[in-house]
Amino acid sequence: MFENIYSKIVEKKLVGVVRESDYQRALDIANAFIEGGIEVIEVTLENQNSLMVIEELSKKADILVGAGSIITTSQAESAMLAGAKYLTSPVLEMNLVRLSKSYKVPVITSASTTNEAYQAWSSGVKVIKLFPASDMGGADYVRDVLKAMPFLQLIPTSGVSPDDFKDYLEAGAVAVGIGRIFYKDLTYDKIVSKVRRAKESLNN
């Protein structure tokens, strides 16, 4: 199960990241992502509403739902109880790494620098979120990091746009996290359309 989750993330390439505090808006964005063709959804833990969104999405058989912005083990346990199948954290928190191994639930920690990425990898983190990707230099930065450490499996997130998400994959990222640029101030139908175009572009 542990490996299957990583494999699905790598296979699907696009992770829809939903960061909204309002329950209905967060659920609508997630469902628009799904209708657009995304099968991996990460809901960041903004408040109690986020757990409710995770719980609702976890009922969808073909959707892999994870919980983001996890820092403490209590957050992790609440997210897993709500149905999260994997966890992401903005930091390398060793308690989460140990919890991941104990519960057999994958954890993806974040890194900005090469030192942070190497530290995460050497601590047993299999897949690392590169954050904030655009601010660190975009696809060129991914390429440079992987030249030095080609064994890393990176998922760039933050600032990834419809115009450059394929550049990250071509630079060697195993997947990309697409977020607010794909849904900010957009209606449900426009989000679906935007994501669908990205999916079609990915398959061309």
ZADO-1210 file (C-alpha; in nm, 4 decimals, padded with zeros to 6 digits):
<atoms>
<atom x="00.0000" y="00.0000" z="00.0000" code="MET" pos="1"/>
<atom x="00.2835" y="00.2365" z="00.0943" code="PHE" pos="2"/>
<atom x="00.4556" y="00.1983" z="-00.2438" code="GLU" pos="3"/>
<atom x="00.1255" y="00.2015" z="-00.4336" code="ASN" pos="4"/>
<atom x="00.0524" y="00.5526" z="-00.3123" code="ILE" pos="5"/>
<atom x="00.3886" y="00.6865" z="-00.4228" code="TYR" pos="6"/>
<atom x="00.3472" y="00.5059" z="-00.7542" code="SER" pos="7"/>
<atom x="00.0075" y="00.6646" z="-00.8162" code="LYS" pos="8"/>
<atom x="00.1393" y="01.0141" z="-00.7477" code="ILE" pos="9"/>
<atom x="00.4278" y="00.9586" z="-00.9900" code="VAL" pos="10"/>
<atom x="00.2017" y="00.7975" z="-01.2493" code="GLU" pos="11"/>
<atom x="-00.0625" y="01.0722" z="-01.2448" code="LYS" pos="12"/>
<atom x="00.1931" y="01.3584" z="-01.2479" code="LYS" pos="13"/>
<atom x="-00.0513" y="01.6286" z="-01.1336" code="LEU" pos="14"/>
<atom x="-00.1407" y="01.6865" z="-00.7688" code="VAL" pos="15"/>
<atom x="-00.4260" y="01.9289" z="-00.7146" code="GLY" pos="16"/>
<atom x="-00.3450" y="02.1353" z="-00.4053" code="VAL" pos="17"/>
<atom x="-00.6453" y="02.2979" z="-00.2356" code="VAL" pos="18"/>
<atom x="-00.5745" y="02.5695" z="00.0207" code="ARG" pos="19"/>
<atom x="-00.9027" y="02.7254" z="00.1300" code="GLU" pos="20"/>
<atom x="-01.0527" y="02.7771" z="00.4750" code="SER" pos="21"/>
<atom x="-01.4165" y="02.7742" z="00.3585" code="ASP" pos="22"/>
<atom x="-01.5586" y="02.4220" z="00.3448" code="TYR" pos="23"/>
<atom x="-01.7831" y="02.4600" z="00.0407" code="GLN" pos="24"/>
<atom x="-01.5292" y="02.6542" z="-00.1637" code="ARG" pos="25"/>
<atom x="-01.2561" y="02.4002" z="-00.0848" code="ALA" pos="26"/>
<atom x="-01.4850" y="02.1110" z="-00.1756" code="LEU" pos="27"/>
<atom x="-01.5920" y="02.2817" z="-00.4990" code="ASP" pos="28"/>
<atom x="-01.2300" y="02.3399" z="-00.6024" code="ILE" pos="29"/>
<atom x="-01.1407" y="01.9800" z="-00.5266" code="ALA" pos="30"/>
<atom x="-01.4381" y="01.8504" z="-00.7231" code="ASN" pos="31"/>
<atom x="-01.3556" y="02.0824" z="-01.0145" code="ALA" pos="32"/>
<atom x="-01.0004" y="01.9463" z="-01.0136" code="PHE" pos="33"/>
<atom x="-01.1400" y="01.5936" z="-01.0175" code="ILE" pos="34"/>
<atom x="-01.3859" y="01.6684" z="-01.2986" code="GLU" pos="35"/>
<atom x="-01.0961" y="01.8189" z="-01.4922" code="GLY" pos="36"/>
<atom x="-00.9131" y="01.4883" z="-01.4664" code="GLY" pos="37"/>
<atom x="-00.6934" y="01.5089" z="-01.1564" code="ILE" pos="38"/>
<atom x="-00.6929" y="01.1944" z="-00.9435" code="GLU" pos="39"/>
<atom x="-00.4565" y="01.3051" z="-00.6649" code="VAL" pos="40"/>
<atom x="-00.5822" y="01.5826" z="-00.4355" code="ILE" pos="41"/>
<atom x="-00.3982" y="01.7437" z="-00.1445" code="GLU" pos="42"/>
<atom x="-00.6098" y="01.9436" z="00.1005" code="VAL" pos="43"/>
<atom x="-00.4019" y="02.1696" z="00.3223" code="THR" pos="44"/>
<atom x="-00.5011" y="02.1708" z="00.6871" code="LEU" pos="45"/>
<atom x="-00.6404" y="02.5219" z="00.7295" code="GLU" pos="46"/>
<atom x="-00.8984" y="02.4405" z="00.9977" code="ASN" pos="47"/>
<atom x="-01.1613" y="02.1842" z="01.0948" code="GLN" pos="48"/>
<atom x="-01.3308" y="02.2372" z="00.7599" code="ASN" pos="49"/>
<atom x="-01.0271" y="02.0888" z="00.5859" code="SER" pos="50"/>
<atom x="-01.0758" y="01.7614" z="00.7709" code="LEU" pos="51"/>
<atom x="-01.4386" y="01.7573" z="00.6583" code="MET" pos="52"/>
<atom x="-01.3290" y="01.8064" z="00.2971" code="VAL" pos="53"/>
<atom x="-01.0776" y="01.5231" z="00.3293" code="ILE" pos="54"/>
<atom x="-01.3464" y="01.3004" z="00.4769" code="GLU" pos="55"/>
<atom x="-01.5831" y="01.3757" z="00.1886" code="GLU" pos="56"/>
<atom x="-01.3205" y="01.3240" z="-00.0812" code="LEU" pos="57"/>
<atom x="-01.2013" y="00.9992" z="00.0756" code="SER" pos="58"/>
<atom x="-01.5383" y="00.8477" z="-00.0159" code="LYS" pos="59"/>
<atom x="-01.4452" y="00.8686" z="-00.3850" code="LYS" pos="60"/>
<atom x="-01.2979" y="00.5303" z="-00.4729" code="ALA" pos="61"/>
<atom x="-01.0651" y="00.6430" z="-00.7520" code="ASP" pos="62"/>
<atom x="-00.9304" y="00.9554" z="-00.5824" code="ILE" pos="63"/>
<atom x="-00.6127" y="00.9605" z="-00.3746" code="LEU" pos="64"/>
<atom x="-00.6535" y="01.2287" z="-00.1100" code="VAL" pos="65"/>
<atom x="-00.3761" y="01.3615" z="00.1103" code="GLY" pos="66"/>
<atom x="-00.3447" y="01.6219" z="00.3837" code="ALA" pos="67"/>
<atom x="-00.1043" y="01.9141" z="00.3496" code="GLY" pos="68"/>
<atom x="00.0663" y="02.1593" z="00.5862" code="SER" pos="69"/>
<atom x="00.0995" y="01.8897" z="00.8510" code="ILE" pos="70"/>
<atom x="00.3515" y="01.9776" z="01.1228" code="ILE" pos="71"/>
<atom x="00.2472" y="01.7866" z="01.4350" code="THR" pos="72"/>
<atom x="00.1650" y="01.4219" z="01.4944" code="THR" pos="73"/>
<atom x="-00.1763" y="01.5215" z="01.6315" code="SER" pos="74"/>
<atom x="-00.2563" y="01.6931" z="01.3007" code="GLN" pos="75"/>
<atom x="-00.1355" y="01.3846" z="01.1170" code="ALA" pos="76"/>
<atom x="-00.3520" y="01.1528" z="01.3243" code="GLU" pos="77"/>
<atom x="-00.6597" y="01.3727" z="01.2749" code="SER" pos="78"/>
<atom x="-00.5991" y="01.3811" z="00.9004" code="ALA" pos="79"/>
<atom x="-00.5564" y="01.0042" z="00.8788" code="MET" pos="80"/>
<atom x="-00.8749" y="00.9498" z="01.0795" code="LEU" pos="81"/>
<atom x="-01.0539" y="01.1770" z="00.8301" code="ALA" pos="82"/>
<atom x="-00.9331" y="00.9545" z="00.5473" code="GLY" pos="83"/>
<atom x="-00.6046" y="01.1050" z="00.4270" code="ALA" pos="84"/>
<atom x="-00.3922" y="00.8412" z="00.2565" code="LYS" pos="85"/>
<atom x="-00.0709" y="01.0438" z="00.2590" code="TYR" pos="86"/>
<atom x="00.0682" y="01.3483" z="00.4386" code="LEU" pos="87"/>
<atom x="00.2759" y="01.6450" z="00.3311" code="THR" pos="88"/>
<atom x="00.4651" y="01.8814" z="00.5567" code="SER" pos="89"/>
<atom x="00.6295" y="02.2197" z="00.4912" code="PRO" pos="90"/>
<atom x="00.9225" y="02.1103" z="00.7095" code="VAL" pos="91"/>
<atom x="01.1310" y="01.8038" z="00.7879" code="LEU" pos="92"/>
<atom x="00.9755" y="01.6950" z="01.1167" code="GLU" pos="93"/>
<atom x="01.1269" y="01.3680" z="01.2369" code="MET" pos="94"/>
<atom x="00.8228" y="01.2810" z="01.4486" code="ASN" pos="95"/>
<atom x="00.6222" y="01.2735" z="01.1252" code="LEU" pos="96"/>
<atom x="00.8835" y="01.0560" z="00.9570" code="VAL" pos="97"/>
<atom x="00.8626" y="00.8101" z="01.2461" code="ARG" pos="98"/>
<atom x="00.4823" y="00.8216" z="01.2407" code="LEU" pos="99"/>
<atom x="00.4881" y="00.7540" z="00.8671" code="SER" pos="100"/>
<atom x="00.6922" y="00.4398" z="00.9180" code="LYS" pos="101"/>
<atom x="00.4798" y="00.3262" z="01.2111" code="SER" pos="102"/>
<atom x="00.1421" y="00.3781" z="01.0416" code="TYR" pos="103"/>
<atom x="00.2665" y="00.2876" z="00.6918" code="LYS" pos="104"/>
<atom x="00.1319" y="00.6206" z="00.5644" code="VAL" pos="105"/>
<atom x="00.3620" y="00.8082" z="00.3234" code="PRO" pos="106"/>
<atom x="00.4886" y="01.1489" z="00.4267" code="VAL" pos="107"/>
<atom x="00.6247" y="01.4018" z="00.1790" code="ILE" pos="108"/>
<atom x="00.8325" y="01.6716" z="00.3445" code="THR" pos="109"/>
<atom x="00.9374" y="02.0014" z="00.1887" code="SER" pos="110"/>
<atom x="01.2734" y="02.1495" z="00.1013" code="ALA" pos="111"/>
<atom x="01.3945" y="02.4719" z="-00.0572" code="SER" pos="112"/>
<atom x="01.7702" y="02.4202" z="-00.0659" code="THR" pos="113"/>
<atom x="01.9928" y="02.1313" z="-00.1689" code="THR" pos="114"/>
<atom x="02.0992" y="02.0826" z="00.1924" code="ASN" pos="115"/>
<atom x="01.7359" y="02.0522" z="00.3044" code="GLU" pos="116"/>
<atom x="01.6543" y="01.8122" z="00.0222" code="ALA" pos="117"/>
<atom x="01.9515" y="01.5929" z="00.1039" code="TYR" pos="118"/>
<atom x="01.8683" y="01.5951" z="00.4746" code="GLN" pos="119"/>
<atom x="01.5128" y="01.4814" z="00.3989" code="ALA" pos="120"/>
<atom x="01.6339" y="01.2055" z="00.1675" code="TRP" pos="121"/>
<atom x="01.8953" y="01.0838" z="00.4160" code="SER" pos="122"/>
<atom x="01.6223" y="01.0769" z="00.6864" code="SER" pos="123"/>
<atom x="01.4235" y="00.8286" z="00.4820" code="GLY" pos="124"/>
<atom x="01.1812" y="01.0582" z="00.3003" code="VAL" pos="125"/>
<atom x="01.1236" y="00.9024" z="-00.0403" code="LYS" pos="126"/>
<atom x="00.9529" y="01.1927" z="-00.2213" code="VAL" pos="127"/>
<atom x="01.0301" y="01.5570" z="-00.1438" code="ILE" pos="128"/>
<atom x="00.8202" y="01.8625" z="-00.2172" code="LYS" pos="129"/>
<atom x="01.0298" y="02.1463" z="-00.3606" code="LEU" pos="130"/>
<atom x="00.8744" y="02.4607" z="-00.2137" code="PHE" pos="131"/>
<atom x="00.8351" y="02.7394" z="-00.3150" code="PRO" pos="132"/>
<atom x="00.9325" y="02.6190" z="-00.6615" code="ALA" pos="133"/>
<atom x="00.8862" y="02.9349" z="-00.8653" code="SER" pos="134"/>
<atom x="01.0657" y="03.1563" z="-00.6130" code="ASP" pos="135"/>
<atom x="01.3623" y="02.9198" z="-00.6033" code="MET" pos="136"/>
<atom x="01.4190" y="02.9424" z="-00.9786" code="GLY" pos="137"/>
<atom x="01.1514" y="02.7290" z="-01.1393" code="GLY" pos="138"/>
<atom x="01.2316" y="02.4408" z="-01.3687" code="ALA" pos="139"/>
<atom x="01.5959" y="02.5464" z="-01.4002" code="ASP" pos="140"/>
<atom x="01.6381" y="02.5058" z="-01.0257" code="TYR" pos="141"/>
<atom x="01.4873" y="02.1567" z="-01.0388" code="VAL" pos="142"/>
<atom x="01.7296" y="02.0698" z="-01.3160" code="ARG" pos="143"/>
<atom x="02.0284" y="02.2028" z="-01.1194" code="ASP" pos="144"/>
<atom x="01.9308" y="02.0178" z="-00.8004" code="VAL" pos="145"/>
<atom x="01.8913" y="01.6907" z="-00.9890" code="LEU" pos="146"/>
<atom x="02.2247" y="01.7332" z="-01.1649" code="LYS" pos="147"/>
<atom x="02.3886" y="01.7246" z="-00.8239" code="ALA" pos="148"/>
<atom x="02.1544" y="01.4646" z="-00.6715" code="MET" pos="149"/>
<atom x="01.9797" y="01.2645" z="-00.9460" code="PRO" pos="150"/>
<atom x="01.8500" y="01.0141" z="-00.6900" code="PHE" pos="151"/>
<atom x="01.6016" y="01.2682" z="-00.5495" code="LEU" pos="152"/>
<atom x="01.2324" y="01.2443" z="-00.6344" code="GLN" pos="153"/>
<atom x="01.0990" y="01.6003" z="-00.6375" code="LEU" pos="154"/>
<atom x="00.7498" y="01.7477" z="-00.6571" code="ILE" pos="155"/>
<atom x="00.7718" y="02.1240" z="-00.7244" code="PRO" pos="156"/>
<atom x="00.4871" y="02.3215" z="-00.5695" code="THR" pos="157"/>
<atom x="00.3879" y="02.6883" z="-00.5358" code="SER" pos="158"/>
<atom x="00.3758" y="02.9175" z="-00.8338" code="GLY" pos="159"/>
<atom x="00.3456" y="02.6315" z="-01.0832" code="VAL" pos="160"/>
<atom x="00.1348" y="02.7628" z="-01.3706" code="SER" pos="161"/>
<atom x="-00.0436" y="02.6237" z="-01.6778" code="PRO" pos="162"/>
<atom x="00.2381" y="02.7724" z="-01.8851" code="ASP" pos="163"/>
<atom x="00.5291" y="02.6049" z="-01.7105" code="ASP" pos="164"/>
<atom x="00.4124" y="02.2895" z="-01.5314" code="PHE" pos="165"/>
<atom x="00.5421" y="02.0693" z="-01.8145" code="LYS" pos="166"/>
<atom x="00.8820" y="02.2391" z="-01.7889" code="ASP" pos="167"/>
<atom x="00.9164" y="02.1048" z="-01.4349" code="TYR" pos="168"/>
<atom x="00.8411" y="01.7514" z="-01.5496" code="LEU" pos="169"/>
<atom x="01.0846" y="01.7804" z="-01.8397" code="GLU" pos="170"/>
<atom x="01.3466" y="01.9028" z="-01.5909" code="ALA" pos="171"/>
<atom x="01.3105" y="01.5741" z="-01.4010" code="GLY" pos="172"/>
<atom x="01.0378" y="01.6301" z="-01.1409" code="ALA" pos="173"/>
<atom x="00.8350" y="01.3139" z="-01.0747" code="VAL" pos="174"/>
<atom x="00.5132" y="01.5182" z="-01.0408" code="ALA" pos="175"/>
<atom x="00.4001" y="01.8765" z="-00.9850" code="VAL" pos="176"/>
<atom x="00.1618" y="02.0367" z="-00.7398" code="GLY" pos="177"/>
<atom x="-00.0861" y="02.2723" z="-00.9040" code="ILE" pos="178"/>
<atom x="-00.2696" y="02.5093" z="-00.6775" code="GLY" pos="179"/>
<atom x="-00.4062" y="02.8592" z="-00.6486" code="ARG" pos="180"/>
<atom x="-00.3038" y="02.9750" z="-00.9965" code="ILE" pos="181"/>
<atom x="-00.5445" y="02.7139" z="-01.1306" code="PHE" pos="182"/>
<atom x="-00.8454" y="02.8263" z="-00.9246" code="TYR" pos="183"/>
<atom x="-00.8066" y="03.1748" z="-00.7747" code="LYS" pos="184"/>
<atom x="-01.1186" y="03.3858" z="-00.8428" code="ASP" pos="185"/>
<atom x="-01.2461" y="03.1300" z="-01.0957" code="LEU" pos="186"/>
<atom x="-01.5862" y="02.9664" z="-01.1149" code="THR" pos="187"/>
<atom x="-01.6278" y="02.5907" z="-01.0957" code="TYR" pos="188"/>
<atom x="-01.6624" y="02.5516" z="-01.4719" code="ASP" pos="189"/>
<atom x="-01.3590" y="02.7673" z="-01.5459" code="LYS" pos="190"/>
<atom x="-01.1476" y="02.5633" z="-01.3036" code="ILE" pos="191"/>
<atom x="-01.2599" y="02.2439" z="-01.4766" code="VAL" pos="192"/>
<atom x="-01.1738" y="02.3897" z="-01.8155" code="SER" pos="193"/>
<atom x="-00.8318" y="02.5110" z="-01.7027" code="LYS" pos="194"/>
<atom x="-00.7396" y="02.1784" z="-01.5467" code="VAL" pos="195"/>
<atom x="-00.8732" y="01.9835" z="-01.8425" code="ARG" pos="196"/>
<atom x="-00.6520" y="02.1815" z="-02.0805" code="ARG" pos="197"/>
<atom x="-00.3527" y="02.1091" z="-01.8583" code="ALA" pos="198"/>
<atom x="-00.4346" y="01.7381" z="-01.8595" code="LYS" pos="199"/>
<atom x="-00.4708" y="01.7371" z="-02.2369" code="GLU" pos="200"/>
<atom x="-00.1405" y="01.9212" z="-02.2712" code="SER" pos="201"/>
<atom x="00.0236" y="01.6658" z="-02.0452" code="LEU" pos="202"/>
<atom x="-00.0933" y="01.3813" z="-02.2643" code="ASN" pos="203"/>
<atom x="00.0236" y="01.5411" z="-02.5906" code="ASN" pos="204"/>
</atoms>
